[in-house]
Amino acid sequence: MEHRQPQDRVARIQADWHLERPDLDVSPLGVIGRLHRLADRLTEEICLVYGRYGLSEGEFDVLCALRRAGEPYERAPGELAAHTMVTTGAMTKRIDRLERAGLVTRRRSDDDQRGRIVALTRPGRELIDRAFTDHMHNERNLLDLLTPAEARTLETLLTTWLSRMEHPRSANGE
């Protein structure tokens, strides 16, 4: 006997559209709609951890980018923007807030006196080490809703899809 999952919100929306617009293929909603809903739920769950440390998602990203840089845990603001995929304007606001909180410092670059370097402070490193540990435990709990095989399959599919979205020419063999 086949086990059927209850109809979710996305399936109900698809059914409504199928009735209203039978001329359209609404099957993409099944994947894209669920990805949107899942992304929203995951973001909520992940941001709860950041909030416990008084951090926004963007501030967490900046601290992680500095921590991943290795000793002496510093990067130029433009490099930080590239490692977090945000604009330099948004980066400046994040750095300002983190500096006011004593988690990072800014100094002139040794190589270029016009340039700046952002570095983790000791309290910043201690905070991000604790926050990142909790973040990884949280992500493990979220991913454990899938079996290990399901998680591996999903990662493979998402990696392939993202690669094709980010590099469309290579997906077509061009």
N, C-alpha and C positions, 0 to 999 in steps of 0.2 A: 504494500500500500504506500503510495507516494505521500510524503509529508509536504503540505503546502503552507507557506508562510502567509500570515494575514496580510491583506492588502494595505500597503502603506500610503502615505500622503501623495507620493509621486505617482504611484499606480492609479490613484483616484483622479489625479489631475490628467494623466494620460487618457484615462477612460472618458473623462469629460471632453477633452479635445477631440478624441476619436469620434465622439457623437456629433460634436459641433463642426468639425473639419475633417470628415472622412477622406477627403482628397489629399490630406497631408500625412506623411510618415512621421508620427510623433514618438517613434521608438528612441530617438536620441535623448529624449527627456528621461528615459529610464536610467541612463548612465550619468548624463550631465546634471540632471536635477538631484540625483542622489549624491553626487560628488559635492555639489554646492551645500546641500544639507549637512553632509558629513564634515566638510571643511568648517562650516559654522560651529557645529558641535565640538569638533576638535579644538578650534580656536578658543572657545569658551573654557573648556577643560584645561587647556595649556595656560591660558592667561590667569587662571586661579592661582597657579604656582607662582607666576611672576609677581602677582599682587601680594602674596605672602612676604615677599622681599622688598615691597615698596617700589617695584619696577613696572614700567610699561613694557609692552612687547618690543618696541623699538630700542628702549634702553637696555633691555636684556640682550638684544642682538649686538649692540655696540660693545658691551662688556664681554660678550662671547668672542667677538672678532678680535678684541685686544688680548684676551686670554689665549686664544688659539695661535696668536702670533709668537708665542714662546718668549722666553727671557729676552729683553727686559719688558715685555708686554706693552709694546707701543707701536703706533702706526700714524702716518699722516692722515689728516681728515679726508682727503680725497681717496686714499687707500681704504679707509674705513667705509666710505660711501660705496666703493666698489665691492667690498666684502659683505655688505649688508643690503645692497641693491636699493638704496634710497638716494634722494637728491642731496646735494651738498647743503642746501638750505635747511632741509629737515635734519641733516646730520648736525649742523651747528646748534640747533635747538636742543637736540638730545645731549650733545656734549656739554652745553651750558648747564643743563639740569644736573647731569652727572657730576660736573665740577662743583656746583653749589653743594651737592650732597657729600662731597669729599671722596668720591669713588674714582675720579680721574683727575689728572693735572694736564695743563697745556704748557708747552715751552717752545722757544724758537728752535728750529732745526739747526743742527751743527753744520750741515752741508749748505744750507740756504737760509740766510738770516731772515728772509721774508716768509719762509715756510714755517709751519707749526707742526709740532708732534704732540699727540695725545697719548698718555700713558696711564695704566692702571696704578692706583695707589695700593698700599697694603690692605686697607679696609675694602677697596674695590675688588681685589683679588680674592680675599677671604669670602666676600659676599657672593661673587659669581661662582666660586667653587661650590659653596653650599647650594646656591640656587640651581646650578647646572646638575648637581647630583640629584636633587629633588625632581628636576625637570625630566631627567632620564628615567627615574623610577616611575614617574607619571606616564611618560610615553610608553614604557614597558607595560604598565597596567592597561593602557588603552589598546595597545597592539595585542595583548593577550586575550582580547575578545575574539581573535581569530586563532585558528590552529597554526602551528609553525609552518606547515605546508601552504596554508592559505596566505599567510603573511609573505612567504617567499614568492609565491605566484603573483600576488598583488604588487610587490616591489618590482618584479620583472616587468609586468605590464605597465606600471606607471613610469618606469625608467624608459621603456621603449616609446611610450606615447609622448612623454615630455621631450625626449630627444628629437622625435619627428616634428613636434611643434616648434622647438627651438632651432632646428636645422632642417627646414623643409626640403632644401635641395638634395641633401644626402639621403633623405627618405625615398626619393624618386630615382636614386642612382645617378643624379646629375653631378 
